[in-house]
């Protein structure tokens, strides 16, 4: 841990070393709880001359549920929302599902909403592939996306780019960017209690009138995959992710008696505050994962500020509303760093929280009438697979 920019930051590096088989190191990073271990490659590209680099992530995902079997007049909603999802792949054997001769694909969605009927089941998306390689990026954007009860998105915009040419994949070249994606997200509001019908007057007074239960401030997510030159003329591969946590306000934020979660220290409101990079060179000891993640702070009402480090998991009761906050709550998948340097992969999730609204029912007691579960800055899959010795593709035949 060190002091940077007036705030705390955590940085760690994991590198597989030949002869370290059987050793294990538990680490956490980019909002990720991770385990790294030396391993030999057993993937589909092992023993071939092909390489494959994959990056998959999203800025925010949410599930909002209301009603159900509760004995109260509450709208029955079960919706899931993914905001700012970006995916990319570079594959020298060709991208599965695409036309022959397509070797890179960059894909982004503005919002993908399920469970709300056909009006909301169509994703807003953008995509670019190569070959053929295009000169310009593909861009997208939308303002004021509203979903009844679930909430609204102030704005989102971004761009994607896919590349494939001799300068990136052939022996003796300098390497460079194969795919790049950016998603900038405006304020995201979730679970509007004022739209819960007659039951609204039974809810705790802690809920600000006309305000969402949860608001997530503006943030961003970036991905990049590519290659880099090695001393012997072949190339290594990399996948890099960068993101920015937006401030989170629950029940109006600490200033209104609720909960606030934000970046600890000085912040320009634009620079990414989380970062991770995987590399694989195809040489023994050449698989690595380096990362940096932010320190966060939490405040409940006028109580003392609490540091939020990876592994943080606490539940708060704020005037009758239950709030659970978890940092580095991740799917338990190992990070793999192959001893022979041909594979580097990781998977993890970021900040997650659950807000539960309950109302009193005579005889029965408090009954849950709605909840919102939110995840921020998650990377379900990051993977770099290269041949033994490194990348050295034949000359590209442009189409």
C-alpha positions as CSV (number, residue, x, y, z in Angstrom):
1,X,0.0,0.0,0.0
2,X,1.3,3.5,-0.8
3,X,0.1,7.0,-0.9
4,X,-0.7,8.5,-4.3
5,X,-2.6,11.6,-5.3
6,X,-3.6,12.3,-1.8
7,X,-5.3,9.0,-1.3
8,X,-4.5,5.4,-0.6
9,X,-4.0,2.9,-3.4
10,X,-3.2,-0.8,-3.5
11,X,-0.9,-2.3,-6.2
12,X,0.1,-5.9,-6.7
13,X,1.8,-8.1,-9.2
14,X,1.7,-11.8,-9.8
15,X,4.2,-13.5,-12.1
16,X,4.6,-17.2,-12.7
17,X,8.1,-18.5,-12.5
18,X,9.4,-21.7,-14.1
19,X,9.8,-24.4,-11.4
20,X,7.2,-22.9,-9.1
21,X,4.6,-25.6,-9.7
22,X,2.4,-26.3,-6.7
23,X,2.9,-22.9,-5.2
24,X,-0.1,-20.6,-4.7
25,X,-0.6,-17.0,-3.9
26,X,-3.9,-15.4,-2.9
27,X,-4.3,-11.9,-4.0
28,X,-7.1,-9.3,-4.6
29,X,-7.2,-6.7,-7.4
30,X,-9.3,-4.4,-9.6
31,X,-12.1,-5.1,-7.3
32,X,-11.2,-8.8,-7.7
33,X,-10.5,-11.5,-5.2
34,X,-8.1,-13.8,-7.1
35,X,-5.9,-16.8,-6.7
36,X,-2.9,-17.2,-8.9
37,X,-1.0,-20.4,-9.5
38,X,1.5,-21.8,-11.9
39,X,0.0,-24.2,-14.4
40,X,0.7,-25.8,-17.7
41,X,-1.5,-24.8,-20.6
42,X,-4.4,-27.2,-21.3
43,X,-6.4,-25.0,-23.6
44,X,-7.5,-25.5,-27.1
45,X,-4.5,-23.6,-28.6
46,X,-1.9,-25.5,-26.8
47,X,0.7,-26.9,-29.2
48,X,-0.6,-24.9,-32.1
49,X,0.6,-21.7,-33.7
50,X,-2.6,-19.8,-33.1
51,X,-3.2,-17.2,-30.4
52,X,-6.4,-15.9,-28.8
53,X,-7.0,-12.9,-26.6
54,X,-10.4,-12.3,-24.9
55,X,-11.7,-9.5,-22.7
56,X,-15.3,-9.3,-21.3
57,X,-16.5,-6.7,-18.8
58,X,-19.3,-4.4,-17.8
59,X,-19.7,-1.1,-15.9
60,X,-22.8,-2.0,-14.0
61,X,-25.4,-4.8,-13.7
62,X,-28.5,-4.7,-11.6
63,X,-31.4,-6.9,-10.7
64,X,-34.6,-5.1,-9.4
65,X,-37.4,-7.2,-7.9
66,X,-40.7,-6.0,-6.4
67,X,-44.0,-7.7,-5.6
68,X,-44.0,-11.4,-6.0
69,X,-46.1,-13.3,-3.4
70,X,-46.3,-10.5,-0.8
71,X,-49.8,-9.8,0.6
72,X,-49.7,-6.1,-0.5
73,X,-50.7,-4.2,-3.7
74,X,-47.2,-3.9,-5.1
75,X,-46.3,-4.0,-8.9
76,X,-44.8,-7.4,-9.8
77,X,-41.4,-6.6,-11.4
78,X,-38.4,-8.9,-11.9
79,X,-35.9,-7.1,-14.2
80,X,-32.2,-7.4,-14.9
81,X,-30.2,-4.6,-16.5
82,X,-26.6,-4.6,-17.8
83,X,-25.1,-1.2,-18.6
84,X,-21.9,-0.5,-20.5
85,X,-21.1,-4.1,-21.4
86,X,-18.0,-4.4,-23.6
87,X,-16.5,-7.6,-25.2
88,X,-13.5,-8.1,-27.4
89,X,-11.7,-11.0,-29.0
90,X,-8.6,-11.5,-31.2
91,X,-8.2,-15.0,-32.6
92,X,-5.7,-15.9,-35.3
93,X,-7.8,-19.0,-36.2
94,X,-10.8,-16.7,-36.9
95,X,-13.7,-15.5,-34.7
96,X,-16.4,-18.2,-34.2
97,X,-19.8,-17.1,-35.6
98,X,-18.3,-14.5,-37.9
99,X,-17.5,-14.7,-41.6
100,X,-14.3,-16.4,-42.8
101,X,-11.3,-14.0,-42.6
102,X,-12.6,-12.1,-39.5
103,X,-9.9,-12.2,-36.8
104,X,-10.8,-9.4,-34.3
105,X,-14.2,-8.3,-32.9
106,X,-15.1,-5.4,-30.6
107,X,-18.6,-5.2,-29.3
108,X,-20.4,-2.9,-26.9
109,X,-23.9,-2.5,-25.5
110,X,-25.5,0.7,-24.1
111,X,-28.1,-1.2,-22.1
112,X,-29.5,-4.7,-22.2
113,X,-32.7,-5.1,-20.2
114,X,-34.5,-8.4,-19.6
115,X,-37.7,-9.4,-17.8
116,X,-39.7,-6.2,-18.7
117,X,-41.4,-7.3,-21.9
118,X,-40.6,-6.8,-25.6
119,X,-40.4,-3.0,-25.2
120,X,-37.2,-3.3,-23.3
121,X,-35.7,-6.6,-24.5
122,X,-33.7,-5.1,-27.4
123,X,-30.1,-4.1,-26.6
124,X,-28.6,-0.9,-27.9
125,X,-25.3,-2.1,-29.3
126,X,-22.4,-1.3,-31.6
127,X,-19.9,-3.7,-33.2
128,X,-16.8,-3.6,-35.4
129,X,-14.8,-6.5,-36.9
130,X,-11.6,-7.0,-38.9
131,X,-10.9,-8.0,-41.6
132,X,-11.7,-5.9,-43.3
133,X,-10.0,-3.3,-41.1
134,X,-11.8,0.0,-41.0
135,X,-10.2,3.4,-40.6
136,X,-12.5,4.9,-38.0
137,X,-14.0,3.8,-34.7
138,X,-17.6,2.8,-34.4
139,X,-19.4,5.0,-31.8
140,X,-22.7,4.9,-29.9
141,X,-24.6,7.0,-27.4
142,X,-28.0,7.6,-25.9
143,X,-29.6,10.0,-23.3
144,X,-32.3,9.5,-20.7
145,X,-33.2,5.9,-20.8
146,X,-36.1,5.3,-18.4
147,X,-37.5,2.0,-17.2
148,X,-40.6,2.0,-15.0
149,X,-39.9,1.1,-11.3
150,X,-36.4,-0.1,-12.2
151,X,-34.9,3.3,-12.7
152,X,-33.1,5.4,-15.3
153,X,-29.8,6.1,-17.0
154,X,-28.8,9.7,-17.6
155,X,-26.5,9.1,-20.5
156,X,-24.0,6.7,-22.0
157,X,-21.6,6.9,-24.9
158,X,-18.6,5.0,-26.2
159,X,-16.6,3.7,-29.1
160,X,-15.1,0.4,-30.3
161,X,-12.3,-0.4,-32.7
162,X,-11.0,-3.7,-34.3
163,X,-7.7,-4.0,-36.1
164,X,-5.8,-6.8,-37.9
165,X,-2.7,-6.1,-40.0
166,X,0.9,-7.1,-40.6
167,X,2.3,-4.5,-38.1
168,X,0.3,-6.2,-35.3
169,X,0.8,-10.0,-35.8
170,X,3.9,-10.8,-37.9
171,X,7.4,-11.6,-36.8
172,X,9.7,-8.6,-36.7
173,X,6.8,-6.1,-36.2
174,X,6.4,-3.7,-33.3
175,X,3.0,-4.9,-32.3
176,X,0.1,-2.7,-31.2
177,X,-3.6,-2.5,-30.4
178,X,-5.8,-5.3,-31.8
179,X,-9.1,-4.2,-30.1
180,X,-10.0,-1.1,-28.1
181,X,-13.3,-0.3,-26.4
182,X,-14.5,2.6,-24.2
183,X,-17.8,3.1,-22.4
184,X,-18.6,6.3,-20.5
185,X,-21.6,6.1,-18.2
186,X,-23.7,8.9,-16.7
187,X,-25.7,8.7,-13.5
188,X,-27.6,5.5,-13.0
189,X,-30.7,5.5,-10.7
190,X,-32.2,2.3,-9.5
191,X,-35.5,1.3,-7.7
192,X,-37.9,4.2,-7.6
193,X,-40.1,3.7,-4.4
194,X,-42.6,6.3,-5.6
195,X,-43.7,3.9,-8.3
196,X,-44.6,1.1,-6.0
197,X,-48.2,2.0,-5.7
198,X,-50.4,2.4,-2.6
199,X,-47.8,0.6,-0.5
200,X,-45.4,3.6,-0.7
201,X,-46.9,5.2,2.4
202,X,-46.0,2.1,4.4
203,X,-42.3,2.4,3.6
204,X,-39.7,3.8,6.1
205,X,-39.4,7.6,6.3
206,X,-35.7,7.1,5.4
207,X,-36.6,7.0,1.7
208,X,-36.2,10.5,0.2
209,X,-39.5,11.5,-1.4
210,X,-39.3,11.2,-5.2
211,X,-35.7,10.0,-5.1
212,X,-34.3,6.6,-6.2
213,X,-33.2,4.1,-3.5
214,X,-29.7,3.9,-5.2
215,X,-27.8,6.3,-7.4
216,X,-24.5,5.5,-9.0
217,X,-22.5,8.5,-10.3
218,X,-20.7,8.8,-13.6
219,X,-18.0,6.3,-14.4
220,X,-16.2,4.6,-17.2
221,X,-14.8,1.3,-18.4
222,X,-12.1,0.6,-21.0
223,X,-10.6,-2.5,-22.6
224,X,-7.6,-3.0,-24.8
225,X,-6.1,-6.1,-26.3
226,X,-2.9,-6.3,-28.4
227,X,0.6,-7.5,-29.0
228,X,4.1,-6.3,-28.1
229,X,7.6,-6.9,-29.6
230,X,10.1,-9.3,-27.9
231,X,13.8,-9.3,-28.3
232,X,13.8,-12.4,-30.6
233,X,11.4,-10.7,-33.0
234,X,8.3,-12.6,-32.1
235,X,5.4,-11.0,-30.2
236,X,3.7,-11.4,-26.9
237,X,0.0,-10.8,-26.2
238,X,-1.8,-8.7,-23.6
239,X,-5.2,-7.7,-22.3
240,X,-5.7,-4.6,-20.3
241,X,-8.7,-3.2,-18.5
242,X,-9.2,0.2,-16.9
243,X,-12.2,1.5,-15.1
244,X,-13.5,4.2,-12.8
245,X,-15.9,3.6,-9.9
246,X,-18.6,6.3,-9.7
247,X,-19.7,7.5,-6.3
248,X,-22.7,5.5,-4.8
249,X,-25.5,7.2,-2.9
250,X,-28.0,5.0,-1.0
251,X,-31.2,6.5,0.5
252,X,-30.1,10.0,-0.5
253,X,-26.4,9.6,0.7
254,X,-24.8,10.3,4.0
255,X,-25.7,14.0,3.9
256,X,-29.4,12.9,4.1
257,X,-29.0,10.2,6.7
258,X,-28.3,7.5,4.1
259,X,-25.1,5.8,2.9
260,X,-22.3,7.2,0.6
261,X,-19.5,5.2,-0.9
262,X,-16.7,7.0,-2.9
263,X,-13.1,7.1,-3.9
264,X,-10.7,7.9,-1.0
265,X,-8.5,10.9,-1.7
266,X,-8.2,13.5,-4.4
267,X,-10.1,12.8,-7.6
268,X,-10.3,14.7,-10.9
269,X,-13.6,13.0,-11.8
270,X,-12.2,11.5,-15.0
271,X,-9.0,9.5,-14.6
272,X,-9.6,5.7,-14.2
273,X,-9.0,4.5,-10.7
274,X,-8.8,0.7,-11.3
275,X,-6.5,-1.0,-13.7
276,X,-5.3,-4.5,-14.6
277,X,-3.1,-6.1,-17.3
278,X,-2.4,-9.7,-18.3
279,X,0.6,-10.6,-20.5
280,X,1.8,-13.9,-22.1
281,X,5.0,-14.1,-24.0
282,X,5.2,-17.8,-24.8
283,X,8.4,-18.1,-22.9
284,X,9.0,-19.8,-19.5
285,X,8.0,-17.3,-16.7
286,X,6.4,-15.0,-19.3
287,X,2.8,-15.1,-18.0
288,X,1.9,-12.2,-15.7
289,X,-0.9,-10.3,-14.1
290,X,-0.4,-6.8,-12.7
291,X,-3.2,-4.6,-11.3
292,X,-4.1,-1.6,-9.3
293,X,-7.3,-0.9,-7.5
294,X,-8.7,2.1,-5.5
295,X,-9.3,2.5,-1.8
296,X,-12.9,3.4,-1.2
297,X,-14.6,5.1,1.8
298,X,-18.0,4.6,3.2
299,X,-20.1,6.8,5.5
300,X,-23.4,6.1,7.1
301,X,-25.2,9.3,8.1
302,X,-23.1,11.4,10.3
303,X,-21.0,8.5,11.6
304,X,-17.3,8.2,11.2
305,X,-15.9,7.4,7.7
306,X,-15.0,3.7,7.2
307,X,-12.3,2.4,4.9
308,X,-13.5,-0.1,2.3
309,X,-10.8,-2.6,1.4
310,X,-11.0,-5.8,-0.7
311,X,-12.9,-8.4,1.3
312,X,-15.2,-5.8,3.0
313,X,-18.6,-7.4,3.6
314,X,-21.1,-5.7,6.0
315,X,-24.8,-5.2,6.3
316,X,-26.3,-1.9,7.6
317,X,-29.8,-1.1,8.9
318,X,-30.7,2.5,8.0
319,X,-34.0,3.5,9.5
320,X,-35.6,0.2,8.6
321,X,-33.9,-0.3,5.2
322,X,-31.3,-3.1,4.9
323,X,-28.2,-2.4,2.9
324,X,-25.4,-5.0,2.3
325,X,-22.1,-3.8,0.8
326,X,-19.4,-6.1,-0.5
327,X,-16.1,-5.2,-2.1
328,X,-14.4,-8.0,-4.2
329,X,-17.4,-10.3,-4.1
330,X,-16.3,-12.5,-7.0
331,X,-17.1,-15.8,-8.7
332,X,-14.5,-18.2,-7.4
333,X,-12.5,-18.8,-10.5
334,X,-8.7,-19.1,-10.4
335,X,-6.3,-16.9,-12.1
336,X,-4.0,-19.1,-14.3
337,X,-0.5,-18.2,-15.1
338,X,1.1,-21.0,-17.2
339,X,4.7,-21.9,-16.3
340,X,5.6,-22.1,-20.0
341,X,4.3,-18.5,-20.5
342,X,1.6,-19.4,-23.0
343,X,-1.5,-18.6,-20.9
344,X,-2.5,-15.8,-18.5
345,X,-6.2,-15.5,-17.5
346,X,-8.3,-14.0,-14.7
347,X,-11.9,-13.4,-13.7
348,X,-13.4,-11.3,-11.0
349,X,-16.1,-8.9,-9.9
350,X,-16.0,-5.4,-8.3
351,X,-18.2,-3.6,-5.8
352,X,-21.6,-5.1,-5.1
353,X,-24.5,-4.0,-2.9
354,X,-28.0,-5.1,-2.1
355,X,-30.8,-2.8,-0.9
356,X,-33.9,-4.4,0.6
357,X,-37.2,-2.5,1.2
358,X,-39.7,-3.9,3.7
359,X,-43.1,-2.8,4.9
360,X,-45.0,-3.8,8.0
361,X,-48.0,-6.1,7.6
362,X,-50.4,-6.8,10.5
363,X,-49.9,-10.2,12.2
364,X,-47.2,-11.1,9.6
365,X,-44.7,-8.5,10.5
366,X,-42.1,-6.9,8.2
367,X,-42.4,-8.2,4.6
368,X,-39.9,-7.6,1.8
369,X,-41.6,-5.8,-1.0
370,X,-38.6,-4.9,-3.2
371,X,-34.9,-5.2,-3.6
372,X,-32.1,-4.0,-5.8
373,X,-28.8,-5.8,-6.3
374,X,-26.1,-3.9,-8.1
375,X,-22.6,-4.9,-9.3
376,X,-20.0,-2.3,-10.5
377,X,-16.9,-2.8,-12.7
378,X,-16.8,-6.6,-13.2
379,X,-14.6,-8.6,-15.6
380,X,-16.1,-12.0,-16.1
381,X,-13.3,-13.1,-18.5
382,X,-9.8,-11.9,-19.3
383,X,-7.6,-14.3,-21.2
384,X,-4.4,-14.3,-23.2
385,X,-3.3,-17.5,-25.0
386,X,-0.2,-17.5,-27.2
387,X,1.9,-20.3,-28.9
388,X,5.1,-21.5,-27.3
389,X,7.9,-19.2,-28.3
390,X,5.5,-16.3,-29.0
391,X,3.3,-14.9,-31.8
392,X,4.7,-15.0,-35.4
393,X,1.8,-15.0,-37.9
394,X,2.2,-15.3,-41.6
395,X,1.7,-12.1,-43.7
396,X,-1.9,-10.9,-43.6
397,X,-3.8,-11.1,-46.9
398,X,-6.1,-8.2,-46.8
399,X,-9.7,-8.6,-48.0
